[in-house]
């Protein structure tokens, strides 16, 4: 997305003032939410909303409203999207001594209770359906993937570790986290999922979602013959460079191809945090494709972000900030939804689950820290301040979700039912 597009999204012309009643209602709802959530909001006139004292002692994190009228106007216009967009526009910021993720944690902890029950009935009035243009058809999937992953390889290289791995790392909880480089934890994650799929010398491996090639490289180093699929031209080009530099070009075949178009039979299939981009409508097709491509006796291992089944059901049809600004067409499944889809549309079954959501919180914390430190470098790529604030919000928002357990991540093994 160009910087001109970022500005247009938040320009005064695009921000038509919502009806005064909705703005007033937004103010009233925030007041009630702050009665339930230990976060304070400081206004420019020196007044404060919320109680800064925590019941267990200490001080609650704080938010400083820079432009209160704009903040409440955006919130009144669309509560689910307005908070993130108002941060992008600079209408609010963390208060002195408060970290952005720490501000979001109390809200994530009380996601289902922060808004008084009578006001939840208003959800139907403010929820928006996911736009049909974001459907993950073969054409739509390419468009959705390009919108995020083709932003710039240099952008991702600025904040990822040397493995260029853009998914949760797996840390060793028998050692201090600070003593573990992110690169080491990412390679541990890759090793774990390859082990789960039974990848070794001579394995015919299919990877659905290439990323920048690290998993394919590690599998090829084990002696596997790897076919890896991606819809991102930017990723494919850099992944090919990295595979060739590792001297593994004869063992790795990188294809710009949709999973629905794949053919052949494979002893193992792996897919790391790709199912979130498939879309609920196409989950049956996705898992049926894995079943079709898996050779007898083979294993599938996927890594997926997860949420509780009731939260997945409550949010699956609603258009949110992440879908609008970060991952168009994205939807996080529940483990139950995966299990039911696999059961109803394949001969596969879930046979093992390893969850490690707190590791994702740590991964995101490190990404955000590096993104902030590397911003001078990123800004030279043509990204503006709105983009900076958008990505800070995205990384902190996700970190808070995994910190509180609202989100989880797991490696899930699938095998054919006997």
N, C-alpha and C positions, 0 to 999 in steps of 0.2 A: 504494500500500500504506500502510495507516495505521501510526502509531507503535506502537499497541497490538499490531499484527501483528508488527512488528519485535521487540518484546520477547518475544512468545510464542515466536518461532522460537528464541530463545536462552535461554529460561528454564530453571531447574534441572529443572522437571518434564519439559520437552521433551528435556533432555540426560540420558537414562538412561545410567548408567555402562556403557561397553562391557566385555566380558569382560577380566579382568586380562591375559590372554595377548595380546590385541590391543593393549592400551596398552603393554605391555612390548615388543611387536614394533615398535610405532611409535617408541619410544625407540631401539631398536637400528637401525632403518632410518635414522633421522635421523643417528645417529652415522656410519653408513657413507656416507650422502650427503655429509656434511660433510668426509669424506676426499677427496671428488672435486670439491667446489664451494667456492671461496674465499669463504666467509661464516662468521663466527663467531657462536656463540650464547652469550650470557651469562645465567647463572642467578642467582636471588636470593641464593643462598648464597655467591656469589663465584666459583664454578667456571665453567669455560668449555669449550664444545664447539667443535672446529674450530681451524684455524691462522689467526691474524690476519695473517700475513706473506704477501704476494704473491710469486710466483717472480720477477717482473720488478721487484720493489721496490714500496714503498708499503704502504698498509694496506688490508686487506679490509674491506668493509662489515660491519656487525654487527647482530644482532638481540638484543633484550633480552626474555627471557621474564619476564612479570609474574606469571603463574599457570601454572607448568609442568605441574602435574597436569591442569588443565583443558585445556591445549594438547594434551598427548599423548593425553588421552581423546578429544578431538574428532578428532584425527588418526587414532587407532585406529579410530574409528567410521566415518569416511569420509575417506580420504587426499585425494581430489580436491576435496572440499568443505570439509573440516575446517580447512585452513589459512586460507582466506578467512573462514570463520565465526569462527575463533578471533581473527582480527584485529578483526572486527566487535565481538566481545565484550570486547576489550581484554586478551586473554590474552598478547599480544606486541606489540612496537612496534620501530621502527628504533632501533638504538643511538645514542648521542651522536655527532653529526657524520655520520650516515648518512641518506640520503634513501630514502624508501620504494621508489621505482622503482629506485634503484641497488642496493638489497638484492635485488630480484627479477631484475635483469639476469643475474647469474651462473647462476641456476637456468634462466632462459630459454635462455641460451647452451648449456646442457648438458642440455636437456630429454630427449634420448634416451639420455644416458649417465650421468646423475646417480645413478640407482638401479642397483645391480649386477644383471647379467643374470639370475642365478638367482632374484632376488626379483621380477623382472618377471612370472614365472609366476604370482605371486599376484594379478595384475591382475584375472583373472576372478573372484576371490573378493570383490573390493572394488568393481568397476565396477557401476554401476546403469544400467539402461536408461532412456532418456528417457520420462517419463510420457506415456501416451496422451492425457491431458488437454491436453498442449501441441502436439498435432498441428495443423498450419496449414490446417485446413478453413476454409471461409468464416466459420463461427462462431468457431472456435478462433483464427483470425488476428486477428479483432476483439478478442477477449479478450487475446491476447498483446500486441498493439499498445497497447491501453489500459493494460496493467499498467506500461508504461514511459513512453510518450509523453504519457499523460494524467495524469501525476503532478502537474504544475503548470507552466503556461507561465512563471510567475514564477521557478520554480526554474531552468529552462534559461536564461532571460534574465539570471540573476545571474552566470553564468560564460561564456556564449557572447559573441561579439563582436556588433557592431551589426547584422550581417546575419542573426543568429539561425540560423547554418548549423551543423548538427550532423553533420558529416562531415569527412574530411580536407581541409585546405587544401593549396594548391599554391604553394610558395615559389620565388622566383627565386634559383637557386644561383650566380648571377653577382654577387650582392650579399650583404652580411652579413645573417644572419637577424635580428639584433637591430634592424636598420634597417627591417624590414618589419612593419608592423602586421598583425595577424591578419585584419582586415577586408579589407585589400588582397589577401592570399593566398587568402582564400575567394572573392573575386570573380574572381581569376585562375583558380581551379579551375572556377568556373561558366562563365566565358568559354571555357575549353578544351573542356569537354564539349559546350557548345552549338556550338562550331566543329566538333567531331568529328562531330556529328549533322547538320551543314549547316544550322543554324537561321538564318534571315534574314527579311527582309520578306516577309510573306505565307505563311510556313511554317505548316502545320497541325501543331502540336506536341502530343504526348501526354506528360505527365510521370507516371510511376508512383512515387508517394511524394512528397507535397507538401512535407513539412517545414513550415516557417513562411512559405513563399511566395517566398523570395528568387530562386530559379532562375526561377520563373514570371514574376516581375516583370522580371528581366533579359531574359528571352526576349521578353516583350511590348514592352519598350523597343526591341528590334531590329525590331519590327513583326510578330512572330509572333502567331498566334491559338492560345492555350494552353488545353488541357484538362488539368487536373491532379487526380489521384486520391489520396485518403488514407482511412485508417480511423480516424483520431484526430479526434474532435470538437473537442478543445482546440486542436489545430493548425489545423484548418479554420477555426475562428472567428477566431483571431488572423491567419491568413494572409489571410482576407477583409478584415479591417480594414486590413492593410498594403497590399494590392492597391488597395483603395478610396482610401487616403490617397495613393497614388502616382498616382491618376487613371487607372488602367488596368483598371477594372472591366469595360469593354466588351470587352477583349481576353483576359481570364482567366476561365475557368469552373472553379470549385473544386467537386469532387464527393466526397461521402462514399460511396465505391464501391470494391469489390474489383476488382482487375485482371481477374478471371475474368468479371466482369459487364460489362466495357467493350465498347462497340460503335463502329463507324465505321471510317474509314481516315485515317491520318495520314502526313504526309511525313517526320516524324522522331519518334522516341520516345527519351526519356531517363529514366534511373532511377538515382538516386544512393544507393548503400549501402542498397538495399531488398532485394536478393536474399538477404542474410543472414537475413532474416525470413521467407523463403518456405518453407524446409524442403526437404530432399532429395527427399522423396516427391512434392513438387509442382513441382520444377524443370522437368520436361517440360511441365507445364501452363502454367507461367509463360512459358517461351520460346515455346511454341506460341501463346500469347495474343499475344505481341509480334509474332510472324510474321503472325498473322491480322489484326492491326490496322494493320500497316505497308503503306502504299500502294506500288505499283510504283515502283522507283527510289529508295525511301526508305532511311534509315539508322537504326540503333539504336545508342545509346551508353549504356553502363552504367558505373557506378563500383562496384567491389566490393572488399571486404576479401578477401584470399586467404591460403591456407597451402599448403605443399608437399603434393603429392598423397599421399605416403606417410603424412604426419601426418593429413591429412584422413581417409584410410581407417582409420587406427588409432583415431581419436577420434569418428567420425561417429555411432556408436551409443551413446556413453557420456554420462551425465548429469553435467554439471560445475557449478561454482559460478556461472559467468556465466549459464547457463541457469536455474538455480534463483533467483538473486537479481536479475539485471539484464535479460536478454533471453530470456524464456520462448519456447521454440520456435525459437530461433536456431541457425543452423549456418553456419559459414564454408566456402565451397567452395574447391576448387583451380582453377587455370586449366585444367588438363586435364579436370576434371569439367565445367566450363562448356563447353569445346570439344566434349566427347563428347556432352553432352546436346543442345547445339545441332545437332550433326551428325545425331544419331539421331532427333530429334523435330521438326525444322524444315527449311525450305529456306534457312536463314541460315548464315553462316560467320563466324568471327572473322577480321577483316582487319587489325586494328591493336591493339596493346597498349602502353600507357604506364604503367609502374610507378613509384611514388614513395613507398615505404613509410617512408623516414626522415622525410618531411614529416609523416606521421601521428604519429610520435613527438614531433615539435616541437609539433604541434597539441595533442596530449594533455597535454604538459608545461604549455602555456599554460592549457589548461582547468583542470587541477588546481590550478595556482597561483592562478587567479582564484577557483575554488571555495573554496579555503582562505581567501583574503582576504575573500570575500563571505559566509563562514559565518554571521556575526552576522545578516546580512540573511536568509539562507536559513532559519535557525532560527526566525525569526518566522513562517514559513509553516506551522509545526507539525511540522517534521522534527526527530527527536531525535538523540542522540549516536551511536546504533547506525547510523542512516542516514548520518551524516557519515562514519563510519569505513568503511561499506560503499562509499560513492562514492569516497572517497580510494583505497581498495584497488582498485576497478574501474578508475579512471583510471590509476593507477600500474602495475597489472598489464598493461593494454593498452599503455601506453607502453613497458614493458620488452619486450613481444613485438615491437613495431615497431623498437625500437632495435637488437635483436639479429638481425632478419631472420627470426625465427620466424613473424611475420606480415608481410604485404605489402598494398599497396592499388594498384589499377590502374584506369585508364579503358580500357574495352574496346569497340571498334567492331565492330558486326555488320552485314553486308550480305548481300543475297540472292546465292546461288550462281548463276553464269551458266549 
